[in-house]
Amino acid sequence: MTRPMKLHAAALILLTMSASATAADWSDTAVSWRYGTRFREPVNPSDIKKHIFALTHASGYKYGSNYFNVDLLQSDKNDPASLTQDEGAQEAYVVYRNTLDIGALRGTPIQYGKVKGVGLVLGFDWNTKNDVGYNSRKRMLVAGPTLMWDVPGFLSTGILLIRESNAPSGAFPPISQVNGRYTYDTHAMFSASWGIPLPAEVVGDWTQGWAFEGYLNYIGAKGRDEVGNPTGAETNLDMQLMYDIGSRFGQPKNRFRVGVEYQFWNNKFGNTAATTGNRGQRASTPMVRAEYHF
């Protein structure tokens, strides 16, 4: 991506962020912790334990909604930070999405059947990690249409175009031979996200407060990677079953929640079995999760 394109994209995202921040109709901010023992990383044959601490913010305004999340991930020694340390790698991963409601922008709702709205999603992913093998510096812009569905809670599905680049500086060849930032082919992603409370007739009156939440990203192949290997289509499914335990102890609704989470990640970051020697490109990871909402 050329420098003018980067500047224009950044300016557009900052404009939507600043416009929406001025008049929030609702907002929810939370901190969370999750832990699992079966994370995987491409080319790494080991199961990895990770603690993940997160700050999440969602809000709605007259013309749409915002979503912001930053994960801080701490690996154990099976995902080392350097060749000379017995310490796990650390990573920061940031996601921002702004959804513009087309119906609200034109002053007339767009509704048909179970679709209650049509939106335009603009956003980015950003990460940095100090692992010895790859040392990621991911930058990614996304844009595309989305449908908002008429369900209890929320459900959104969309098709997004992705412009992604990375500038790895890991110690292992051939990554260590990469010079500067590499941009992949523009590619598409099907994205779904949901948060649906479970009704009492499903879980019983005595256990009200359960919710089924998560996201699914199916990402098309993005051409060849930094060292010339072909990439593959990527699937990332992350879902959790959460319980509002705080309300059982006099706390406001959904203030403190606990639950279980599961992530299935195939061809992680576009890496395939052929290019990794069938090591680490697929993960099936159960987790425990706790979160506090302000």
N, C-alpha and C positions, 0 to 999 in steps of 0.2 A: 504494500500500500504506500502510495506516495505521501510526502509530508503534508501537502495541502489537503489530501483526503483525510488524513489523520486529524488535522486541526478542525476541519469542518465537522467530522463525526463527533469529536470531543465537544465542540461548541454546541451541537445539537443536543447531545445528552445532558450537558450542563444546563442548557436552556430549559429542557423539560423538568429537570430536577428542581431548579429554582422556581419555576412557575408553579409546580405542584406543591412545593413546600409552603407557599404563602397562605394557603387556605385549605387545610386538611379538614375533611368532614369527620373522619374517624382515624384512629391510629392504634397500633399495637407494637410494643417493643419488648423483646425478651432476651434473656441470656440462657444458654443451655450447655449441657455436658452430655457427651455420649462416649461409649467405650465398646470396643470389639477386639477380638483376638485373631481374626482371620482376614485381615486386609491383605491385599497383594499389590505389588508394583511390577511393571513390565521388566522382563529379563531376570527377575529375582525369584528364585525357587521357594523362598521361605514364606510361611505365614507371619504376618506382622501385627503386633499389638499397637493400637493407637488410642490416645485420649484426644477428643476433639471438643474444644470450647468455641462457642459461637455467640455472636451478637446479631439479632435479627430485627428488622423493622419493616412493617407493612402499614400503608396508609392509603386512604381514599380521598379524593377531592372532586370538584365539580366535573372535571373533564376526564377523569380516569383514576389510576392507582399507581402506587410505587411499591417496589419490593427491593430490600437491601439486606444482604447477609455477608458476614465475614466469618470464616472458619479459621481457627488456629489449631493446627494438627501437630501432635507430638508422637513420633514413632518410637518403637523400642529399637534395640541394637541390631535387629534383623533388617532394618532399613537405615544403614549407618550414615552419619553426617560427614565422616571423613575416613580416610584409610588409617589414620593414626589415633582415632578416638574410639572408645567403646560407648558411644553416645548415639541415640537415634536422631534422625533428621527432623527438622522443623519446617513447617509450611504455613503460609498464609494464602487463603483463597477467597476472593471477593467476587460477589455476584450483584449486579444491579439491573433491574428491569423497570421500565416505565410503560404502562399500558394506557394509550389514549383511546377513549371511548368515542367511536365515530358518531354514534347517535347523539351523544351529548354535545359534541362539537358542532353538529349541524342543527341541533335544537329539536330533533325528532328521533325518538327511540327506534332502533332497528331490532325488530323481534319477529321471529317466525318459528312455529312449532316449539321445540324445547330450547331453541336458541334465544337468549334474552339480551344479547348484545354482541356487537362486532367491534374489535379493537385493533390498534396498531401497536406492536411491541417494539421498543427501542431499548438497547442496553449493552452491557459489556461484562466480560469475565476478566479477572486479573489475578495472577498468582506469582509467588516466589517461593522456592524451596532450596534447601542447602544440602540435599542428598549428594553422595559422592558420585553416583553413576550418571545422573542426568543433569541435575541442577537447573530446574525449569525456571523460565521467565516468560510465562504465557501472557499474551494479550489477545483479546477476542472481542469483536463487535458483532452484535446480532440485530436483525430487524426483520419484521414480517407481520402478517395478519394473524389474528387470534379470534376464536369464538368463545363467548362466555355462556355457559349452559345453565338452564333453570333447574337447579337441584338444591336440596337443603345444604347450607354452607356454600361452597363454591366448587366449580369445575371449569377449567379453561383448557382449550386445545389450540395449537397453532402450528404453522409452518414458517420457520425462520431461516433466513440466509445468514451464513456465518463467514466472517473474514478473520482468520486466525493466524497468528505468528508466534514464534518462540526464538529464544536466544540461549540455548543450553550451553553450559560450560563445565560439564561433568568430567571426571578424571579418566573415565574408561574410553578407549578408542572403539568406534570411530567418532563418538560424540566430541571427544577432546579436539578433534580436527575441525569442528564447525567454527566458522569465522563470521561473527555478526549475527544479525537477526534474519530468520528464514520465514517466509510467508507461504502458507499452504494454498492449494487451490480453493477458491470460493466453493462452499458446499452447503447443503440444506440440512435442517434438523426438524423432525416432528417433536413437539414438546407438549406435555400435558402436566397439569398440576391440580391438586384437589385437596380439600379439607371438608369432610362430611361427618357431622355428628351422627352417632348410631342411635336410632329411636328406641324408646323404652320397650316396645314390643319385640325388639331383637335381643337386647341385653338384659331386660328385666328392670322393673322400677327400682330395685335396691342397688343397681349398679349404673344408674344414669350418670352421664359425664364422660362416656367413652367417645372417641373420635378417630376416624380413619383418615390419614393424611399422607401426602407424598408427592412424588413427581416421577415422570418417565421421559427420558430423552432418547430418541433414536436418531443418530447422527450419521449422515452419509460419509462415504470415503472421501478423503481430502487430498487425493493425489499422492505424490511421493513425499516421504519425510525428509529430514535434514541430510540424511546420508544416502538417499536414493532408493530406499525400500518402499514398496507399495503399501498404502494404508488400507484398512478395512472399515466397514460399517460398524458403528459402536452403539451398544445398548447400555443405558444406565438407568436402572430402576431402583428407587429408594422409597420405602413406605414404612409408616409407623402406626402403631395402635397406642393411643395416648389416653390416660385416665386423669380426670380432674380430682386429684386426691385432696387438694387444699380445701375445697368446699366442704369436705367431710369434717374439717376441723375449724370451721368458722371463717375461712378465708373467702374473699370475693370469688365469683365464678371464674374459672380458668386462670387463677393467679399462679398456682403451683401444680404442675402436671408431671406424671411419670409414665413410662411405658417401655415398649420394646420396638426395635427398629430392624429392618432388614434391607440390605443393599445387594443387588445383583449387577455386576459390571462386566460386560463382555467386550473384548477388543479395546481395553482401556486406552484412551487417548489415540485410538486408531491403530494400535499395535496388534498384530495377528499372531496366531500360533506359529505360522511359517517364519516370521521375522524374530520371534523371541525364543524359538526352540520349545514352544509350548510351556513357557515359564512366566507366570505372573500376569498374563494378559487378561485372565478371567478371575473374578473374585465373587464369592458367595459369603456374605458377612452379616451374621446376626449381631445386634448391639443392644445395650440397655441405654436408656435416655431419661434425662430429667431436665425440666425447664421452669424458669420463673419469669412471669410476665409483670411488667411494671404498670 
